[in-house]
Amino acid sequence: MPINHGAAPVDINSRKIINGGDADVMQLYPMKHHFAWEAYMAGNSNHWLPTEISMQRDIEQWKSMDALTADERKAFETVLGFFTTADSIAANNVVLAVYKHVTSPECRMYLLRQGYEEAIHTHAYQYIVESLGMDESRIFNMYREVESIYNKDNLVLNLNEGIFDPHFKTGTFENDQKFLENIIVFSLIMEGIFFYSSFAVMFGFQRQNKLTGSAEQIQYIMRDESQHLNFGVNMVNTIKEEQPELWTPEFQQRMVDLVKRAVVLEYTFATEVFPKGIFGMNADGFKQYIEHIADRRLATVGLPAQYNVPNPFPWMSEAVDLNKEKNFFETRVTEYKTGGQLNW
């Protein structure tokens, strides 16, 4: 193909999240979607690896017959069983579905970073399972054996089956709405609701000074997932601005209904994790917590609250605060950055 030396520079006004022209070449400038570039830079600044975190104390507690109750062990294993599958589903969505349809170069940059972070998270679960000497095949196969985990995963996979079709292309009203639905399902539901009751379980252990190495890794994962959630919300709101015709009343109601379905699945999962309750948390408390989280997610994209309940676990706000000083010889500094400030 002959080189066009007189090619016109990219018109920033033609830049869109989807349907924004040729995405074969990642030409970053002029930049339009600054939120994506900022997310990419934040991800680089907050890089971490599971093997940097000591698991020695967790190993001692897991081997001890007295350090953990049977219910605590069941909760820990069930949460890990969900996490192991969920992050691989999220990685597949980024790499195999979303990336190829996005035409914003800066959004593509962050999606590459996000895909790598999902790999780190899967590595973290493997590191925890291997360190504690758990049955790896049972934990990683739990989504096939625990109905409440399967139902959460299945909701996401069924809703997004269309965008994985090799013949799927954006550019029509129906397909553009399908793509927007995919971002909402993965950002608001998978990363914004389905992860959060499991995060609360892990931080329950941390508050009891149990399995603290595992909990620290989950804390880093939560920081990453919060960034993924925020990026997804920004993508949704930008697509709403760029293609307002997609945001119909019918579509909005469908998204509200999906979130409500997800809430039911999530508190059903909570009853599986806490048949009797641990650390002062039980299924009833989790039902309210999940409803509270769901309202917050809906608000981020301009959809109405459905539950209007307070947060029963206010200590969760402490768990997301990573600005903590730690003894260098006990563990790595949690506020791990190569530059800049950590923003949620």
N, C-alpha and C positions, 0 to 999 in steps of 0.2 A: 504494500500500500504506500503511495507517495506521501511524503511528509508535507504537511501544510504549514509552512513557516509563518504565514500570515494569519493563523487561527486567532479568532477573537478571544479575549479573556472571559472567564466564567462570569456570567451575570448572577450576582448574588440574589437578585429577585426571583430567579428561576429555581433556586435551591429549595427542595422540599424533603421531608422525611421519606416519603415514597412518591413515585411518579415525578421525580425531579430531574429527569434526563439521564444521560449516560453515566453509569456508576462503575464502568470498567477501570477507570483510572482514578486513584484516590487523590484528587487535587484539593488540598485543604484550603487554599486561599483563593479568593476572599472567603472568610469564614462567616457563616450565618448562625449556626446552632451552637452558640457559645456554651450552653449548659452541658453539651456532650463533651466538649474539649476540657471543661473544668472537671467533669467526672473522670475523664481519662487521666488527667494530671493527679487528681486526688487518689485514684487507684494506684498509680505508680508510687506516690509518696507513702502510701500505707501498705506497702508490700510486706508479706510475712510468709513463713513456711512452717508447717506443723512440727518438723523435727527440731526446731529451735526451742521447743517447750518441753521441759522435763516431765516425764510421766512416772517417775519413781514412786512418789507418794500415792498416786492412783493405783499403781501395781500392788503396793503393800495393802491398801485398803480393800482392793478387789479380792485379794487372796485371803484376807482375814475373814473369819466366820462371824465376827462381832461388829465390824465397822459399818456394815450395810444390812438393812433388813431385806427380806424376800421381796416385799413390795417395792422397795427402792431399786433393787436389781432389775425387777420386771420393768419398771418405768424407764430406767436407763437404757435397757436393751430395746424396748419398743421405740423409744425416741430415735436411737441410732438406726433402727430398722427403717424408719421413715426417712431420715436424713439421707441414707445411702442411696436410695432410689430417687428422691426428689431432686438432688443436685445433678444427677445424670440426666434426668428428664429436662431440667432447665438448660444444661449444656447442649443437649441435642437441639432444643428449640432455637437457641442462639445460633449455633453453627450450621445446622441443616435447614432451617426454615427462615428465621427473621433476617439474617445477614444479607442473603442474596436479593431480598426485595427492598432493602433500604438504599436510598440514593443519596443520602447525606454523608459526605466523607467523614466529617467529625463524629457522627453517630456510629459509623462503621468502625472508626478507631476505638471507641469505647466498647463496642460489642466484642471486638477482638480481646480487649482486656477482660471483659466480663467472662468470656468463654474460658480464659486461662484461670480466672479466679474460681470458676466452678470445678475445674480440675484440681486446684489446690484443696477445695473443700472435700472432694472425694478422697483425696490423699489423706486428709486429716482423719476422716472416719476409719480408713484402713489402718492408719497409724494407731488410733485409739484401740481398735479391735485387736490388732496384732500385739500391741503392748500389754494388754490385759489378758491375753491368751484366750480370748473368746472364740466361739465357733463361728468362723468367718462366713462359711456357706449359709449358716442359719440366719445370721444378721443381714447379709446382703440379699437373701432370698425372702425376707420377711414380708415383702409386699405381696407375695403370692400366697402367704399363709395367714396373714392377719387381715380380716375383712375390712376393718376401718382404714387401714393404710391403702389397701387396694382400691377402695371406693374413692379416696381423695385423688390418688394417681389417675384413676380411670376417668374421673370427671375432666381433668385437665387434658388427658390424651384424646378423649373423644371430641372435646370441643375444638381442638386444634388439628384434628386429622386433615381437614381440608388444606391448610397452609403447607402441610408436608407433601401434598400431592405434587409430583414433578411437573405437572402441567399447570399448576396454579400460577397465576400472574396477577399483579395488581393492575389497576387501570380501569376497572369497571366499578360501578357503585357497590355491587354485591361483594366483590372480592376486596375492595378497599375497606368495607365494613368488617369483613372477616379478618383482615389483617389487624384492624384496630381492636377487634374483640380479642385476638391473640395476645396483644400487648397488655390489655386490661386483665385478662385471665392470669397471665404469668406474673405480672407486676403486682396487682392488687390482691389476687387470690392466692397464687402459689407462694410468692415471696412475701406478700404483705399480710396474709392470714394463716395459711397452712404452716408456715415456719414458726410462727410466734408462740403458739402454745408449747411447742417443743423447746423453743428458746427459754421459756419461763421454767420448764422442768429443769433444764440444765443449770439455770441460775439459782433455782431452789437448792440444788446440791451445793453450789458455790457458797450460798449463804450459810449452809450448815458445815462449811469447811470440809466438804467431801468431794472427792474426784475433781479436785481443783485444776489439775492440768488439763483434763478433758474440758472442763467448763471454760477455761481460758481460751482454748482453741475455738469453742463454740462462740465465745465473745467476739473473736476476730471475724468469724463467719457471719455473725449478726451484723457487724459493722459493714462488711462487704455487701450483704443482702440488703441492708438499708440503703446503700448507695445504688444497688440495682433497682430497688423499688422507686427511689427518687428519680432515677434516670427514666424508668418506664413511665412514671407519672408525667414527667416533662415531655416525653415523646407523645403521650396521649393528648396532652393539652396543646402541643404544637400542631399535631395533625388536626385537632379541632379548629385551630385558627386557619390552617392552610386549606382545609377541606371541610368547611362548616356544614356542608350539605349532608355529611355522614352522620352528624350528631342529631338524629331525629328523635322525637319523643318516644317512638316505639323502640328504637335502639337503646335509649337511656333506660327505659323500663326493663328491657331484657338484661342489661348489665346489673341493675339493682337485683333482679330475680336471681341471677347467677351468684351474686355475692351472698344472698340469703340462703341459697342452696349450699354454698361453701361453708357458711356458719354452722348449719346443721351437721354437715359431715365432720367439721372440726370438733364440735363438742361431743359428737359420738366417739370420735377418736380419743378425746380426753377421758371418757369413761373407761376406755380400754386401757389407758395408761394408769389411771388411778381408780381401780375398782373400790378401794377403801379410802383413798386420799393419803397424801404424804406432805410433810413440811407445812402443815396447816392449809394446804391447797386440796380442793376436791373438784369433782366434776361440775357442781353447781357454781363454784367460784370461777371455774374456767369458762363456763357458758357465758357468764357476764363479761369476763375479760375479752373473750372472742367477739362478743357483740360490740363492746366498746371499741376494739381495734377495727372492726368492720366499718363502723360509722366514721372513724378517722380516715380510712382508705377511701370511702365514698366521697368524703368532703374534698379530698385532694383533686378530684376530677370534676367537681361541681355537681355531684349527685347528692340527693337529700339523705339525711340520717334516718335510720330505720328503727333504732333501739333506744337511743337517748339514755344510756346508763353510765354511771361513773366507773372509773377504773378500780377494780377491787384489789389490784396488785400494784400499789404505787411504787413499791421498791423496784419494779422493772425499769423505772426511769433512772435509777442508780446503776443498774446493770449495763445500760448503754453508755454510761460515762466512762470513757477509756483513759481519761487524763489522770492516771494513777502512777505514783512513784513506787518502785519495787526494788528490793535488794538485788543488786546485780548478780550475786552469787546464788540467789534462790531461783530466779527466773529472769527472762529477758524483760526489758522495760516495755510495759504494755503500750505506751504511747510511742509506737515504732514508726518513725517517719524519716524520710531523707530530705524533707523540706516542706515548707508551707504549714498550714494549720489543718487539723482534722475537722471537717464539717460534715454533719449528717445530712 
